Amino acid sequence: MAKAKKITTVNILKAMELGENRVLSFTCGSGEGAVDVLVKPRLPLLERQSMVEDIADMVFISNEEGDVTYCPGFKKFAIEYEIINYFTNITLPVDSEKAWEFLEKTGIVARIADVLPEDYIVGVVSEANELIEYRKQEILKRSKLDTILDNIADVIKAVSAKTEGIELPQILEYVQKNAPELKGEVEQLIKSQAAEVAAV
């Protein structure tokens, strides 16, 4: 019977071929316009997480009121931009149109993917897609909650108009029975409505 091999950190690192983080290089272009591109073969864990978050950040746009909109058309650009940003020594233009034009004309991201470990980019993009999906669900939940609160505010205004002196405890008792998760927000809403009425 063969003797079992002892598992050590050295054996694990050898098996995973992590070794030293060497820099890969290829030439982009020809003649005097050629550029050496240095490519990191992998990212440290925190950088990888930062890249995932940066990709997700680029596909959600906030307006001045703080409303967030999902822009799926930016996803391909965000992924390619961050691949260049995190894996290479190339500095892309700040202007997104110029950066997009550079990425489209050079096709450089495909070249970078060719020199990286197999499925490495696929893994990072998969993580970014999971984060994007999570954020989309959070926006959807918040939107539904806002709609519910708007409807409750409309009901409160209508009831207040027809019934002077409606008591807060009665409203909160109704909410507690029918939508307990909204009790705190409804209470705040009623107080703000009462303040608005008092100011008029």
C-alpha positions as CSV (number, residue, x, y, z in Angstrom):
1,M,0.0,0.0,0.0
2,A,1.4,3.4,-1.0
3,K,2.2,5.9,1.7
4,A,-0.3,8.9,1.8
5,K,1.3,12.1,0.8
6,K,1.4,14.8,3.4
7,I,-0.6,17.9,2.6
8,T,1.5,21.1,3.1
9,T,1.1,24.7,2.1
10,V,4.0,24.2,-0.4
11,N,2.3,21.2,-2.0
12,I,-1.0,23.2,-2.3
13,L,0.8,26.2,-3.9
14,K,2.6,23.9,-6.3
15,A,-0.6,22.2,-7.2
16,M,-2.3,25.5,-7.9
17,E,0.7,26.9,-9.7
18,L,0.4,30.2,-7.8
19,G,4.1,30.7,-7.3
20,E,5.4,34.3,-7.9
21,N,3.1,36.8,-9.5
22,R,4.9,37.3,-12.8
23,V,4.1,39.9,-15.5
24,L,3.1,38.7,-18.9
25,S,3.9,40.8,-22.0
26,F,2.7,41.2,-25.5
27,T,3.2,43.8,-28.3
28,C,0.2,45.6,-29.6
29,G,0.6,47.2,-33.1
30,S,3.6,47.0,-35.4
31,G,6.6,49.1,-36.3
32,E,7.2,52.4,-34.3
33,G,3.7,52.5,-33.1
34,A,4.0,49.1,-31.2
35,V,3.3,49.2,-27.5
36,D,4.4,46.6,-24.9
37,V,1.5,45.7,-22.7
38,L,2.2,44.3,-19.3
39,V,-0.5,42.0,-18.0
40,K,-0.9,40.7,-14.4
41,P,-1.8,37.0,-14.5
42,R,-4.1,37.3,-11.5
43,L,-5.3,39.8,-8.9
44,P,-5.0,39.8,-5.2
45,L,-8.4,38.9,-3.5
46,L,-9.1,42.5,-2.4
47,E,-8.3,43.9,-5.9
48,R,-10.5,41.3,-7.5
49,Q,-13.4,42.3,-5.2
50,S,-12.8,46.0,-6.1
51,M,-12.9,45.2,-9.8
52,V,-16.2,43.3,-9.3
53,E,-17.7,46.3,-7.5
54,D,-16.3,48.8,-10.0
55,I,-17.9,46.9,-12.9
56,A,-21.3,46.9,-11.0
57,D,-20.9,50.6,-10.2
58,M,-20.5,51.5,-13.8
59,V,-23.9,50.0,-14.8
60,F,-25.9,51.8,-12.2
61,I,-26.3,55.5,-12.8
62,S,-27.6,57.9,-10.0
63,N,-29.3,61.2,-10.8
64,E,-29.2,64.3,-8.6
65,E,-32.2,63.2,-6.6
66,G,-30.4,59.9,-5.7
67,D,-32.6,57.7,-7.9
68,V,-30.6,54.8,-9.3
69,T,-31.1,53.4,-12.8
70,Y,-29.8,50.2,-14.2
71,C,-28.1,50.6,-17.6
72,P,-27.4,47.2,-19.1
73,G,-26.0,48.8,-22.3
74,F,-22.9,49.9,-20.2
75,K,-22.1,46.3,-19.0
76,K,-19.8,45.3,-21.9
77,F,-18.0,48.6,-21.7
78,A,-17.7,48.4,-17.9
79,I,-16.2,44.9,-18.0
80,E,-13.7,45.7,-20.8
81,Y,-12.7,49.0,-19.1
82,E,-12.0,47.4,-15.8
83,I,-10.1,44.5,-17.4
84,I,-7.7,47.1,-18.9
85,N,-7.7,49.1,-15.6
86,Y,-6.9,46.2,-13.3
87,F,-4.8,43.8,-15.4
88,T,-2.7,46.1,-17.5
89,N,-0.3,49.1,-17.5
90,I,-2.6,50.9,-20.0
91,T,-4.3,54.1,-18.9
92,L,-7.5,54.6,-20.7
93,P,-8.9,58.0,-21.5
94,V,-11.2,59.5,-18.9
95,D,-13.8,60.3,-21.5
96,S,-16.0,57.2,-21.8
97,E,-16.6,57.7,-25.6
98,K,-12.9,57.8,-26.3
99,A,-12.2,54.9,-24.1
100,W,-14.9,52.9,-25.8
101,E,-13.5,53.8,-29.2
102,F,-10.1,52.6,-28.1
103,L,-11.4,49.3,-26.9
104,E,-13.5,48.7,-30.0
105,K,-10.7,49.6,-32.5
106,T,-7.9,47.7,-30.8
107,G,-9.8,44.5,-29.7
108,I,-7.2,44.5,-26.9
109,V,-9.4,42.8,-24.3
110,A,-9.5,39.6,-26.3
111,R,-5.7,39.6,-26.5
112,I,-5.5,40.1,-22.7
113,A,-7.9,37.2,-22.1
114,D,-5.6,35.0,-24.3
115,V,-2.6,35.5,-22.0
116,L,-4.5,35.2,-18.7
117,P,-5.2,31.8,-17.0
118,E,-8.1,29.9,-18.5
119,D,-11.5,31.0,-17.2
120,Y,-10.0,33.7,-14.9
121,I,-11.9,36.6,-16.6
122,V,-15.0,34.4,-16.8
123,G,-14.9,34.0,-13.0
124,V,-14.5,37.7,-12.4
125,V,-17.3,38.6,-14.8
126,S,-19.6,36.0,-13.2
127,E,-19.0,37.6,-9.8
128,A,-19.8,41.0,-11.3
129,N,-23.0,39.7,-12.8
130,E,-24.1,38.3,-9.4
131,L,-23.5,41.6,-7.8
132,I,-25.4,43.4,-10.6
133,E,-28.3,41.0,-10.2
134,Y,-28.3,41.6,-6.4
135,R,-28.4,45.4,-6.8
136,K,-31.2,45.1,-9.4
137,Q,-33.3,43.2,-6.9
138,E,-32.6,45.7,-4.2
139,I,-33.7,48.6,-6.5
140,L,-36.8,46.6,-7.4
141,K,-37.6,46.0,-3.7
142,R,-37.1,49.7,-2.9
143,S,-39.3,50.7,-5.8
144,K,-42.1,48.4,-4.6
145,L,-41.8,49.8,-1.1
146,D,-41.9,53.4,-2.4
147,T,-45.0,52.6,-4.3
148,I,-46.7,51.0,-1.2
149,L,-45.7,54.1,0.9
150,D,-47.0,56.5,-1.8
151,N,-50.3,54.6,-1.8
152,I,-50.5,54.7,2.0
153,A,-49.7,58.5,1.9
154,D,-52.6,58.9,-0.6
155,V,-55.0,57.0,1.6
156,I,-53.9,59.0,4.7
157,K,-54.5,62.3,2.8
158,A,-57.9,61.1,1.6
159,V,-58.9,59.9,5.1
160,S,-57.5,63.1,6.7
161,A,-59.5,65.2,4.3
162,K,-62.8,63.3,5.2
163,T,-62.1,62.7,8.9
164,E,-60.7,65.5,10.9
165,G,-58.7,64.6,13.9
166,I,-57.9,61.0,12.9
167,E,-55.8,59.4,15.6
168,L,-52.4,58.1,15.0
169,P,-52.9,55.0,17.2
170,Q,-55.8,53.9,15.0
171,I,-53.8,54.1,11.8
172,L,-50.8,52.4,13.4
173,E,-53.1,49.6,14.8
174,Y,-54.4,49.0,11.3
175,V,-50.9,48.9,9.8
176,Q,-49.7,46.6,12.6
177,K,-52.4,44.1,11.7
178,N,-52.1,44.4,7.9
179,A,-48.5,45.4,7.2
180,P,-46.3,45.2,10.3
181,E,-43.1,45.6,8.4
182,L,-44.2,49.1,7.4
183,K,-45.2,50.4,10.9
184,G,-42.1,52.6,11.4
185,E,-42.1,54.1,8.0
186,V,-45.9,54.8,8.2
187,E,-45.5,56.5,11.5
188,Q,-42.8,58.8,10.1
189,L,-45.0,59.5,7.0
190,I,-47.9,60.4,9.2
191,K,-45.8,62.8,11.3
192,S,-44.4,64.4,8.2
193,Q,-47.9,64.8,6.7
194,A,-49.1,66.3,10.0
195,A,-46.2,68.8,10.0
196,E,-47.0,69.8,6.4
197,V,-50.7,70.4,7.3
198,A,-49.8,72.4,10.4
199,A,-47.5,74.6,8.4
200,V,-50.3,75.5,6.0
